[in-house]
Amino acid sequence: MMRISTQQVFSGGLNRLQDLNTSLNQTQQQVSSGKRVLNPSDDPVAAARILKLNQEVSQIDQFKRATDLAQNRLEQEEATLGEMVDSLQRVRELTVQAGNGTLSPDDRASVAAELREKVEQMASIANTRDASGEYIFSGFKGETQAFARNVSGDWVYQGDEGQRQLEIDEGVKVPINDTGKRLFVDVPTDQPSFTTSASPNNTSGATITSGMVLDQDIYNSFYNANNEDLVVDIYDNGGITEYGIRRQSTSPSSPPVPGDYLDSGTYTSGDSIQFQGIQFEISGAQVGDRFEVNTAEKQSMFATVEKLIYGLENQTKTPAEATIPAASYVGEADDTLTINGVSFTGNTTLAGIRDAINTSNDDALEKVEASLDSSGNLQIVSQAGDLSFSANDGGTGTGQIQVQGAKFEDLDLQNGPTSATVGSGQQAYDELIANSLKNLDNAQSSILQVQTDLGGRLNAVDSTREFLTDSSVFTEEIRSKLQDVDYAEAISELSFQSFVLQAAQQSFAQTSQLSLFDSI
């Protein structure tokens, strides 16, 4: 017979009550928390799997937040580009209006004033910021304003060419921005063009206008032959301040001389400088200043509008007017004067040339009229466009025909050149309007391409979000099966454990009162 001491009775009963209470408490925690596995020791295999699933859910949540961020950025850019297209459309309408032949100078000034407002609006749109205050079109330089005015007042790009990408799923990245350079600067032009800028090393604060192309054919010929940027130097030539135009790859001597340059002349602040079919003005320059004329087949939409404004304010719609001075004219029977491809030979007097022009039925001379003024000078006027002149002296070398009024260099039969073009302000203006319309269409097409790309990116974000949502539901279902408690089973177990604990407590209470003295 085994003897059980009173201490053993109490110790065993107490331990049993503690075990039952611990089990009851654990079941209560499972019910209150809804978790079956509260500690790794409860189910080591399930606990390890649950930890892995928790990491997967956390990563999915992070990717879902990334898709929300990507969608917000892309939708903001999409809306911003929509505003830009609307502004460009209004600019295009104004450009068409500016091409109306009945507009007066005051009307053109009004159109130019509204265009200036539209440029400001376009710059404001291009400088849009996101919710964190960063400029959305500045590339990686989000804290730098995308477009700002240079010293001449033209809008230029300040950002870089970086395109940010956001990982929205494992191994899946989506671009969330497009640079202002791609969208608004690198716009193909219908014809080669140019942009101007003052060197940042200038200390005078001098400015250079955006300018315009006066003669596209002449400029195209120069561009195709050279295809190199130009530099304009302001230098001292024997006490006279002059400008000199050179290729960027060449350097002037020290001190510079006119022979160092493709073209040079006396510099007068604000006066127009014409070279190879283009025109611009430099104001407030000092000796030592430098300016850049960058030739390109791409042009920012801001430059397109700025050049249009320049033309509206500066280009007169005058006919082409040429003069053959009577004082320098020496006509011979073998001299040939060609106008717009129509040749006149054997006219020894200016009156004879006048009559030949006025009686010609050639289509090339339509709306071209000639007359003699009070001094006997021959005036030739074209209402249809430019006048193209060339001359040949027939080999005797004694004839002399001069034509004054050419765009860049008057014709001179004896001293050269022997061909020249007299510009029509109307034609230059019409070409400006036509080129501006095509360049604006190119700008809209450039934005449309990006908008199409944005649509594809947004679709990718939407499909990725749907995939992440499905993955999240599937992962959470698996985790729930491993981790979540079965309430029906847990409550039943809790009731049973409560009953067992209560019974044990009552049994222990009765047992603890037993003593050997009760048997005496």
LOKOL-728497 format. One record per residue (C-alpha): chain; x, y, z. Coordinates in steps of 0.1 Angstrom, whole numbers, plus 5000, padded with zeros to 4 digits. Each point is the difference from the previous one (the first is absolute). Example, Ala and Ser with C-alpha at 12.3 -4.5 7.8 and 13.67 -1.06 7.14 Angstrom:
residues 2
A | 5123 | 4955 | 5078;
A | 5014 | 5034 | 4993;
***
This chain:
residues 520
A | 5000 | 5000 | 5000;
A | 5013 | 5034 | 4990;
A | 4998 | 5028 | 5024;
A | 4992 | 5036 | 4988;
A | 5009 | 5028 | 5023;
A | 4978 | 5030 | 5005;
A | 5026 | 5022 | 4983;
A | 4999 | 4978 | 4969;
A | 4963 | 5003 | 4998;
A | 5001 | 5037 | 5002;
A | 5029 | 5003 | 4975;
A | 4985 | 4977 | 4974;
A | 4966 | 5016 | 5002;
A | 5015 | 5035 | 4997;
A | 5021 | 4990 | 4969;
A | 4969 | 4984 | 4984;
A | 4980 | 5032 | 5006;
A | 5028 | 5021 | 4985;
A | 5002 | 4979 | 4969;
A | 4963 | 5002 | 4995;
A | 5000 | 5037 | 5006;
A | 5029 | 5005 | 4975;
A | 4981 | 4980 | 4973;
A | 4969 | 5020 | 5007;
A | 5019 | 5033 | 4998;
A | 5016 | 4990 | 4967;
A | 4966 | 4990 | 4985;
A | 4986 | 5034 | 5013;
A | 5028 | 5018 | 4982;
A | 4994 | 4981 | 4968;
A | 4963 | 5009 | 5002;
A | 5007 | 5037 | 5008;
A | 5028 | 5004 | 4974;
A | 4985 | 4978 | 4974;
A | 5034 | 4984 | 4995;
A | 5007 | 4963 | 5004;
A | 5037 | 5003 | 5001;
A | 5010 | 5025 | 5026;
A | 5036 | 4989 | 5005;
A | 5024 | 4980 | 4978;
A | 4999 | 4972 | 5026;
A | 4963 | 4996 | 4993;
A | 5007 | 4986 | 4965;
A | 5036 | 5005 | 4988;
A | 4993 | 4989 | 4964;
A | 4969 | 5022 | 4997;
A | 5018 | 5029 | 5017;
A | 5029 | 4999 | 4975;
A | 4975 | 4999 | 4971;
A | 4980 | 5029 | 5015;
A | 5031 | 5021 | 5003;
A | 5008 | 4995 | 4963;
A | 4964 | 5008 | 4991;
A | 5000 | 5032 | 5021;
A | 5031 | 5011 | 4981;
A | 4983 | 4993 | 4967;
A | 4969 | 5020 | 5011;
A | 5021 | 5029 | 5011;
A | 5019 | 5000 | 4967;
A | 4967 | 4999 | 4981;
A | 4987 | 5029 | 5021;
A | 5031 | 5020 | 4992;
A | 4996 | 4993 | 4962;
A | 4963 | 5010 | 5002;
A | 5011 | 5033 | 5016;
A | 5025 | 5004 | 4971;
A | 4973 | 4994 | 4974;
A | 4979 | 5027 | 5017;
A | 5029 | 5024 | 4999;
A | 5008 | 4991 | 4963;
A | 4963 | 5005 | 4991;
A | 4999 | 5034 | 5017;
A | 5031 | 5012 | 4983;
A | 4990 | 4987 | 4966;
A | 4965 | 5014 | 5002;
A | 5013 | 5033 | 5011;
A | 5024 | 5001 | 4970;
A | 4971 | 4989 | 4977;
A | 4978 | 5028 | 5012;
A | 5028 | 5025 | 4998;
A | 5008 | 4990 | 4964;
A | 4963 | 5004 | 4992;
A | 5002 | 5036 | 5012;
A | 5031 | 5005 | 4979;
A | 4983 | 4987 | 4969;
A | 4970 | 5023 | 5006;
A | 5025 | 5030 | 5002;
A | 5018 | 4989 | 4969;
A | 4967 | 4998 | 4982;
A | 4991 | 5036 | 5009;
A | 5035 | 5011 | 4989;
A | 4993 | 4982 | 4967;
A | 4967 | 5019 | 4996;
A | 5018 | 5033 | 5006;
A | 5026 | 4990 | 4975;
A | 4974 | 4994 | 4974;
A | 4984 | 5033 | 5009;
A | 5034 | 5017 | 4996;
A | 5002 | 4987 | 4965;
A | 4969 | 5019 | 4989;
A | 5011 | 5025 | 4974;
A | 4976 | 5026 | 5011;
A | 5015 | 5005 | 5035;
A | 5014 | 5034 | 5007;
A | 5032 | 5005 | 5020;
A | 4979 | 5007 | 5031;
A | 4981 | 4968 | 4994;
A | 5033 | 4981 | 4998;
A | 5012 | 5017 | 5032;
A | 4968 | 4988 | 5018;
A | 5007 | 4965 | 4988;
A | 5036 | 5002 | 5012;
A | 4988 | 5012 | 5034;
A | 4977 | 4971 | 5005;
A | 5027 | 4976 | 4988;
A | 5023 | 5014 | 5027;
A | 4973 | 4991 | 5026;
A | 4997 | 4965 | 4985;
A | 5038 | 4996 | 5003;
A | 4998 | 5009 | 5037;
A | 4972 | 4975 | 5004;
A | 5019 | 4973 | 4982;
A | 5031 | 5007 | 5022;
A | 4978 | 4997 | 5031;
A | 4986 | 4967 | 4988;
A | 5035 | 4987 | 4992;
A | 5011 | 5010 | 5036;
A | 4972 | 4979 | 5016;
A | 5009 | 4985 | 5034;
A | 4989 | 4967 | 5016;
A | 4986 | 4996 | 5035;
A | 5035 | 5000 | 5015;
A | 5009 | 5033 | 4983;
A | 5023 | 4986 | 4974;
A | 4998 | 5011 | 4963;
A | 4986 | 4971 | 4980;
A | 5018 | 5008 | 4968;
A | 5035 | 5007 | 5014;
A | 5013 | 4964 | 4998;
A | 5021 | 4990 | 5029;
A | 5004 | 5037 | 5010;
A | 4966 | 5002 | 5016;
A | 5008 | 5029 | 5022;
A | 5011 | 5021 | 4970;
A | 4974 | 5020 | 4980;
A | 4996 | 4983 | 4967;
A | 4999 | 5032 | 4979;
A | 5013 | 5034 | 5008;
A | 5007 | 5032 | 4981;
A | 5036 | 5007 | 4988;
A | 5015 | 5035 | 5000;
A | 4983 | 5007 | 4967;
A | 4966 | 4991 | 5014;
A | 4996 | 4967 | 4981;
A | 4988 | 4968 | 5017;
A | 5027 | 4974 | 5002;
A | 5001 | 4965 | 5015;
A | 5018 | 4997 | 5034;
A | 4995 | 4963 | 5009;
A | 5018 | 4969 | 4988;
A | 4990 | 4970 | 4978;
A | 4995 | 4975 | 5029;
A | 4969 | 4979 | 5000;
A | 4989 | 4987 | 5034;
A | 4988 | 4964 | 5003;
A | 4979 | 4984 | 5028;
A | 5000 | 4963 | 5007;
A | 4963 | 4990 | 5003;
A | 5006 | 4962 | 5002;
A | 5030 | 4978 | 5003;
A | 5021 | 5006 | 4968;
A | 4973 | 5023 | 4986;
A | 5009 | 5037 | 4997;
A | 4980 | 5028 | 4984;
A | 5012 | 5035 | 4990;
A | 4981 | 5026 | 5020;
A | 5012 | 5032 | 4983;
A | 5010 | 5015 | 4967;
A | 5025 | 5028 | 4997;
A | 4992 | 5035 | 4987;
A | 5028 | 4996 | 4975;
A | 4984 | 4970 | 4984;
A | 4965 | 5015 | 5001;
A | 5004 | 5037 | 4993;
A | 5036 | 5006 | 4987;
A | 5010 | 4972 | 4976;
A | 4972 | 5007 | 4976;
A | 5009 | 4994 | 4963;
A | 4997 | 5031 | 4978;
A | 4985 | 5001 | 4965;
A | 5031 | 5019 | 4989;
A | 5034 | 5005 | 5015;
A | 4999 | 5028 | 5026;
A | 5022 | 5016 | 5026;
A | 5000 | 5011 | 5037;
A | 5019 | 5028 | 5016;
A | 5015 | 5005 | 5034;
A | 5024 | 5023 | 5018;
A | 5031 | 4985 | 5015;
A | 4998 | 4996 | 5038;
A | 5034 | 5015 | 5002;
A | 4988 | 5034 | 4987;
A | 5000 | 5027 | 5027;
A | 4981 | 5027 | 4981;
A | 4966 | 4984 | 5004;
A | 4996 | 5003 | 4962;
A | 4971 | 4982 | 4983;
A | 4994 | 4984 | 4966;
A | 4966 | 4996 | 4984;
A | 4987 | 4966 | 4989;
A | 5000 | 5013 | 4964;
A | 4985 | 4984 | 4970;
A | 5009 | 4984 | 4966;
A | 4997 | 5027 | 4973;
A | 5008 | 4977 | 4971;
A | 4996 | 4963 | 5006;
A | 5017 | 4989 | 4967;
A | 5032 | 5020 | 5008;
A | 5001 | 4988 | 5036;
A | 4993 | 4964 | 4989;
A | 5029 | 5002 | 4976;
A | 5023 | 5013 | 5027;
A | 4988 | 4975 | 5026;
A | 5004 | 4970 | 4976;
A | 5035 | 5011 | 4991;
A | 5012 | 5007 | 5036;
A | 4976 | 4985 | 5025;
A | 5019 | 5016 | 5028;
A | 4991 | 5025 | 5028;
A | 5011 | 5036 | 4997;
A | 5015 | 5025 | 5024;
A | 4996 | 5037 | 4999;
A | 5029 | 5020 | 5015;
A | 4999 | 5036 | 5009;
A | 5036 | 5013 | 4996;
A | 5020 | 5032 | 4995;
A | 5013 | 5008 | 4966;
A | 5022 | 5031 | 5001;
A | 4977 | 5018 | 5025;
A | 4968 | 4989 | 4982;
A | 4978 | 4974 | 5017;
A | 4991 | 4973 | 4975;
A | 4982 | 4967 | 5000;
A | 5016 | 4969 | 4984;
A | 4982 | 4967 | 4991;
A | 5021 | 4968 | 5000;
A | 4996 | 4963 | 5002;
A | 5001 | 4986 | 5035;
A | 5029 | 4978 | 4992;
A | 5022 | 5029 | 4990;
A | 5016 | 5026 | 5023;
A | 5009 | 5036 | 4991;
A | 5035 | 5014 | 5003;
A | 5010 | 5022 | 5029;
A | 4990 | 5027 | 4995;
A | 4973 | 4990 | 4975;
A | 4999 | 5015 | 4965;
A | 4972 | 4999 | 4974;
A | 5018 | 4973 | 4980;
A | 4994 | 4976 | 5029;
A | 4963 | 4999 | 4993;
A | 4975 | 4988 | 4974;
A | 4984 | 5034 | 5002;
A | 5006 | 5031 | 5020;
A | 4988 | 5036 | 5003;
A | 4996 | 5030 | 5022;
A | 4980 | 4991 | 5031;
A | 4972 | 5023 | 5010;
A | 4978 | 4990 | 5030;
A | 4966 | 4988 | 4989;
A | 5007 | 5001 | 4962;
A | 4992 | 4969 | 4980;
A | 5028 | 4977 | 4991;
A | 4993 | 4979 | 4969;
A | 5021 | 4970 | 4990;
A | 4993 | 4971 | 4975;
A | 4962 | 5004 | 5001;
A | 4995 | 5007 | 5037;
A | 4995 | 5032 | 5020;
A | 5004 | 5008 | 5037;
A | 5009 | 5030 | 5022;
A | 5025 | 5005 | 5028;
A | 4994 | 5027 | 5026;
A | 5023 | 5014 | 5027;
A | 5031 | 4981 | 4990;
A | 5035 | 5009 | 5009;
A | 5034 | 4991 | 4985;
A | 5008 | 4964 | 5011;
A | 4964 | 4988 | 5001;
A | 4991 | 4968 | 4982;
A | 4967 | 4986 | 4987;
A | 4991 | 4966 | 4986;
A | 4978 | 4993 | 4970;
A | 4992 | 4963 | 5001;
A | 4989 | 4984 | 4967;
A | 4977 | 4970 | 5003;
A | 4972 | 4980 | 4985;
A | 4983 | 5000 | 5034;
A | 4985 | 5029 | 5018;
A | 4981 | 5004 | 5032;
A | 4964 | 5009 | 4998;
A | 5008 | 5031 | 5021;
A | 5025 | 5011 | 4973;
A | 4974 | 4994 | 4973;
A | 4976 | 5024 | 5017;
A | 5027 | 5025 | 5009;
A | 5011 | 5001 | 4964;
A | 4964 | 5005 | 4989;
A | 4996 | 5029 | 5024;
A | 5033 | 5015 | 4987;
A | 4987 | 4998 | 4964;
A | 4967 | 5015 | 5009;
A | 5017 | 5029 | 5017;
A | 5029 | 5005 | 4976;
A | 4993 | 4986 | 4966;
A | 4983 | 5025 | 4976;
A | 4977 | 4986 | 4973;
A | 5016 | 5021 | 4973;
A | 5004 | 4989 | 4963;
A | 5034 | 4993 | 4986;
A | 5014 | 5032 | 4987;
A | 5032 | 5003 | 4979;
A | 5018 | 5030 | 4985;
A | 5023 | 5002 | 4970;
A | 5017 | 5034 | 5004;
A | 5002 | 5020 | 4968;
A | 5033 | 5016 | 5010;
A | 5018 | 4967 | 5001;
A | 4983 | 4983 | 4971;
A | 5019 | 4994 | 4968;
A | 4979 | 4979 | 4977;
A | 5015 | 4980 | 4971;
A | 4983 | 4978 | 4974;
A | 5016 | 4968 | 5013;
A | 4992 | 5006 | 5036;
A | 4974 | 4977 | 5015;
A | 4978 | 5007 | 5030;
A | 4981 | 4970 | 5014;
A | 4970 | 5006 | 5024;
A | 4983 | 4970 | 5016;
A | 5015 | 4978 | 4973;
A | 4988 | 5022 | 4971;
A | 5029 | 5014 | 4980;
A | 5001 | 5034 | 4982;
A | 5028 | 5006 | 4975;
A | 5007 | 5029 | 4976;
A | 4983 | 5027 | 5021;
A | 5025 | 5029 | 5001;
A | 4978 | 5023 | 5020;
A | 4982 | 4998 | 5032;
A | 4968 | 5009 | 4982;
A | 5005 | 4970 | 4977;
A | 5004 | 4977 | 5031;
A | 4968 | 5016 | 5015;
A | 4980 | 4994 | 4969;
A | 5013 | 4964 | 4996;
A | 4990 | 4992 | 5036;
A | 4965 | 5016 | 4998;
A | 4992 | 4983 | 4967;
A | 5012 | 4965 | 5010;
A | 4974 | 4973 | 5002;
A | 5022 | 4976 | 5019;
A | 4983 | 4986 | 5031;
A | 5032 | 5006 | 5020;
A | 4995 | 5038 | 4996;
A | 4963 | 5000 | 5009;
A | 4993 | 5030 | 5023;
A | 5035 | 5014 | 4992;
A | 5000 | 5036 | 4988;
A | 5027 | 5024 | 4990;
A | 5001 | 5038 | 4998;
A | 5024 | 5029 | 4997;
A | 5001 | 5025 | 5028;
A | 5006 | 5038 | 4997;
A | 5038 | 4994 | 5000;
A | 4998 | 4973 | 4973;
A | 5007 | 4971 | 5023;
A | 4982 | 4968 | 4992;
A | 4977 | 4988 | 5028;
A | 4990 | 4964 | 4999;
A | 4972 | 4988 | 5023;
A | 4987 | 4965 | 5006;
A | 4967 | 4995 | 5018;
A | 5003 | 4962 | 4997;
A | 5032 | 4993 | 5020;
A | 5038 | 5003 | 4998;
A | 5018 | 5014 | 4969;
A | 5030 | 4979 | 4988;
A | 5026 | 5018 | 4979;
A | 5030 | 4989 | 4981;
A | 5020 | 5018 | 4973;
A | 5025 | 4992 | 4972;
A | 5020 | 5025 | 4981;
A | 5004 | 4979 | 4968;
A | 5038 | 4999 | 5002;
A | 5009 | 5036 | 4993;
A | 5005 | 5009 | 5036;
A | 4990 | 5036 | 4995;
A | 4963 | 4998 | 5009;
A | 4988 | 5009 | 5034;
A | 4967 | 4990 | 5017;
A | 4994 | 5006 | 5037;
A | 4970 | 4988 | 5019;
A | 4994 | 5016 | 5034;
A | 4977 | 4986 | 5027;
A | 5012 | 4964 | 5002;
A | 4996 | 4982 | 5033;
A | 5036 | 4996 | 5007;
A | 5022 | 5013 | 4972;
A | 4991 | 5021 | 4970;
A | 5007 | 4988 | 4965;
A | 5029 | 5016 | 4981;
A | 5008 | 4988 | 4966;
A | 5037 | 5012 | 4999;
A | 5010 | 4997 | 5036;
A | 4978 | 4971 | 5011;
A | 4979 | 4983 | 5011;
A | 4982 | 4992 | 4968;
A | 4969 | 4987 | 5017;
A | 4978 | 5012 | 5028;
A | 4966 | 4997 | 5016;
A | 4978 | 5029 | 5009;
A | 4978 | 4989 | 5029;
A | 4963 | 5004 | 5002;
A | 4988 | 5007 | 5035;
A | 4967 | 4984 | 4992;
A | 5017 | 4968 | 4989;
A | 5022 | 4999 | 5031;
A | 4970 | 5006 | 5021;
A | 4979 | 4973 | 4983;
A | 5029 | 4975 | 5003;
A | 5002 | 5008 | 5037;
A | 4963 | 4993 | 5004;
A | 5002 | 4967 | 4980;
A | 5031 | 4988 | 5019;
A | 4985 | 5009 | 5033;
A | 4968 | 4980 | 4993;
A | 5020 | 4969 | 4990;
A | 5023 | 5003 | 5030;
A | 4969 | 5004 | 5023;
A | 4985 | 4969 | 4985;
A | 5033 | 4982 | 5006;
A | 4999 | 5011 | 5036;
A | 4965 | 4987 | 5004;
A | 5010 | 4967 | 4984;
A | 5030 | 4997 | 5024;
A | 4977 | 5004 | 5029;
A | 4974 | 4976 | 4985;
A | 5027 | 4973 | 4997;
A | 5008 | 5004 | 5037;
A | 4963 | 5000 | 5009;
A | 4996 | 4967 | 4982;
A | 5030 | 4986 | 5019;
A | 4985 | 5012 | 5032;
A | 4968 | 4981 | 4992;
A | 5020 | 4969 | 4996;
A | 5018 | 5006 | 5033;
A | 4967 | 5006 | 5019;
A | 4987 | 4967 | 4985;
A | 5030 | 4982 | 5013;
A | 4996 | 5016 | 5034;
A | 4963 | 4989 | 5001;
A | 5007 | 4965 | 4989;
A | 5028 | 4997 | 5026;
A | 4978 | 5013 | 5027;
A | 4973 | 4974 | 4992;
A | 5027 | 4973 | 5000;
A | 5013 | 5012 | 5034;
A | 4964 | 5001 | 5014;
A | 4994 | 4964 | 4989;
A | 5034 | 4989 | 5014;
A | 4992 | 5018 | 5033;
A | 4967 | 4982 | 5003;
A | 5015 | 4966 | 4992;
A | 5029 | 5005 | 5024;
A | 4978 | 5012 | 5028;
A | 4977 | 4970 | 4996;
A | 5029 | 4977 | 5004;
A | 5013 | 5020 | 5030;
A | 4965 | 4999 | 5015;
A | 4998 | 4963 | 4998;
A | 5033 | 4996 | 5018;
A | 4996 | 5028 | 5025;
A | 4963 | 5008 | 5007;
A | 4981 | 4982 | 5027;
A | 4969 | 4979 | 4994;
A | 4976 | 5019 | 5022;
A | 4975 | 4971 | 5003;
A | 5026 | 4976 | 5010;
A | 5018 | 5025 | 5023;
A | 4969 | 5010 | 5018;
A | 4990 | 4964 | 5005;
A | 5035 | 4993 | 5013;
A | 4998 | 5030 | 5023;
A | 4967 | 4988 | 5015;
A | 5014 | 4966 | 5005;
A | 5032 | 5013 | 5016;
A | 4979 | 5023 | 5023;
A | 4979 | 4970 | 5011;
A | 5031 | 4979 | 5007;
A | 5017 | 5028 | 5019;
A | 4969 | 5005 | 5021;
A | 4997 | 4963 | 5007;
A | 5037 | 4998 | 5009;
A | 4997 | 5029 | 5023;
A | 4970 | 4985 | 5018;
A | 5018 | 4966 | 5002;
A | 5031 | 5016 | 5014;
A | 4980 | 5019 | 5026;
A | 4985 | 4968 | 5013;
A | 5032 | 4980 | 4998;
A | 5020 | 5027 | 5018;
A | 4977 | 4996 | 5030;
A | 5009 | 4963 | 5005;
A | 5023 | 4991 | 5029;
A | 5011 | 4968 | 5019;
A | 4986 | 5016 | 5031;
A | 4965 | 4995 | 4984;
A | 5004 | 4963 | 5004;
A | 5009 | 5000 | 5037;
***
